[in-house]
Amino acid sequence: MSNRQTLLTTPYQVIDLGRMAYAEAWALQRDYAAQRGADVIPNTLLFVEHPHTYTLGTKGDAANILLSPAALAARGITVHQVDRGGDVTYHGLGQLVGYPILKLPPGGDGLHADVVGYVRWLESILITALASFGIHGQRLAGYTGVWVEQRGELAKIAAIGVRVTTRRVTMHGFALNVDPDLSYFQGIVPCGISDKPVTSLAALLEQPPTLTAAAAVVAAIFAAEGGKSPS
């Protein structure tokens, strides 16, 4: 992925931030979200690749980070407590992270956004993206994210965790495992789920796509969905 490159502008502005530290990208998210809330910019999808990072969501349990501070430092892993939903997850090289900065329509009460509907919408986009690579992605009842069958059991290939501001603007988003080092997931209880494995496109395909190719597919699906309100 290249350094801060606009991939397309309609119906979404899609920007590739390249490889960027988590804290820097999080600050950019806040800036873009404020601009979107004020209708200064259009709906925006940020793509980024992070160095090795663990993030704890608002419901995160620090006990789900299994490595000691010394082990974290030795492996070059930073840890951030963040304002998205969910528990602990990993971000790292070879993983496509997407941060949609979208203004959602009002939900059924005419005021608040349908956050659950938005998460299901993100799942559908990732399932469509996986299908383009010949992989059958699916939802798993009671869980968030996208799952695939591997060796007779379901494994998580994409994690989702979001926040929606008071102006109904989305932050955070999804992490699609393209070709990360899966051993980093062994340092946590991913999403607080101890009995289900994590996998990647590289573990499923002889020739996995590059991050750039995976980002282009996801961006095209967002463009195709551009006339439809996430709900």
N, C-alpha and C positions, 0 to 999 in steps of 0.2 A: 504494500500500500504506500502511496506517495504522501508527501508532506502537505497537508491542508489544501486539498484540491477539490474544487467544485465539480461534481460528476454530472449533475443536471440541475435545471432550475425550475422546471414545471412538470407536474403540478406541485411537486415538493422541491425545496432546495436541499440537495444532498451533498454533504461535505465530508471528504476524507481527511481526517486530522493526522493520519499517519500513525507513527509510534509516539505515544505521549504518556507521561507519568499520570497516575490516576488523579492526584490532587489538582493538577493543571486542567485536565479534562473536566473535572467536576466544577471547577470555577467557570470554565467556558459554558458548561450546561446552564449554570445559574444565570449567566449573562444572556445567553440566547433565550432562556425561558422568560426572563423579564422583558426582553424585546418582543417576544411573541405575544406575551400577555398584553402588551401595549399596542399590538398590531403594527409594530415597526417592521417586522420581517414576516415572511410566509412560513407555513409549516416547514419544518427542517428535520432532516435525518442526518445525524452525525455518525460517521464510522470511525473507529479508533482501535488500535492495538496497544494494550498496556504491557509494561514490564510486570514481573511476577507480583501479584497483589491479592490479598484476601480482603473482602469487604463484609462487614456485619450490618445487616439491615435493622430496621426498628424493632423487630422481634428476634433479633439474633442472640444466641447464647454463646458467650465467650468460651465456654467449655467445649464448643464444637470446633475450636481451633486446637488441634492436637499437638502442635509443635511448641516448644519452649521459646522464649524470646531469643535465646542464644541460637537455637536451631533456625529460627526465622531469619535472623541476621546472617547466619552462615549461608543460607540459600538465597539471600538477596530478596526476601519477600517483605513488602510493606503491608501494614494492616490499617484499615480505615473503618471507623464507625460512620455509617451514612444514613441518609433519610429516606431510603427506599423501603418498600415492604420486603418481608422474607428474612431468612436467616443468613448463614455465611455462604459465600461463593468464592470461586477463584477466577481471576483474570490473568491472562499471560500471553506470551508470544505464541502465535499460531492460532489464536482465537479471534473470531470476528465479533467485536462488540458494537452494538448499535444503540444510539441514544436518540429516539424520536422526540422532537420538541414540537408537539402538536397541540392546537387548541381544540379540545373536544366539544361536541355539542352538548347542550343540557340533557340530562337524563329524564326519567319519567316524572320527576317532581318539578321539571321546568327550571331547575336551578343547578343542581350538582351533576357532575359527569357520571356516566355509567362506567366505573373503573373496572369491574369484573368483565363487562362486555369488551372493554378496550384490551384487556389481557387476552381474552379469547381471540380477538382480532389479530393480535400479534402472533399468537400461536398458529393461526391459520396461514399467515404470511410465511412463517418459517416452515410449516408443513408443505406449502406449495414450493418453496425454494428447495427443500430436500427432494421433492418429487422430480425436480428438473435434473437432479444428479442420480436418479434411479433409486432413491431411498424412500421407503415408506415410513414417514413420521406420523405420530399419533399423539392424542391426548391420553392422559391416565387419570381416571376419576379420582378426585380428592387431592390432586397435585397440580401445581403450575409448571408450565414448561412443555417441551416436546420430547417424545420418547421414541425409541426404535427397538425392534427385537434383535437381540444378539445372543447367540448360543442358548436359545430357549427361554430367555428372560428379557424383560424390558430394561433398557438402559437409557439414561438421560443424555441427550445430545445438545440440548439448548435450554438454558436457564433464563427466567424472566423475573424481574423485580422492578416495580415502578413506584413513582410518586406523582400525584396530581396536585397542582397548586390551587389556591383559592380562585384563581382565574381560569381554572379548568385546563391548565397547560401541563403536559406530561414531561416528566424527567426520568432519568435512568432508562432501563429498557431491557435488552436481551444480549445474551452471549452465546454464540454458536461455535461449538467446538469443531474447527476445521482440522487443524493439525497441531494441537498443543501437546506439551509433555504431560501426559495424564498422571504421572507420578505425583504432581503437585496437588492433585485432588486427595491424595492419601494423607496429606497434612491437615485435613479438615473432615468434618462430617458434612458433605455437600448438601446445602439447603436444609440441614438438619435431618436428612434421610439416611439412616445407617444401613438399610438392608437392600439398597438398589445401587447398581454400578453406574459409572459415567463412561461415555464413549465419545468417539469423534468420527468425522468423515474419513480421516486417514485410517482408522481402525476398520472401517467398513468397505473401503474402496481401494483397489490396487493403485489407481491414479487419482488421488483427491485433488480438488480444485485448489488453486492458489487463493490467498485471502482476497486479492484483487478480483478474481473471477467470482468468488462467492459474494463479494460486496456488490458486483455488477448485477448478479441475479436478484439479490434482495432489493436493490434499488429499482430494478425494472418492475418488480412486483408491487412495490410501493407506488410507482408511477401508474401502473395499471389500476391500482386501488384508489388513485388520487381523487376521483370523482365521487367516491363513496365515503361517507362520514364514519370514522371508527365508532362503533357503538355495540 
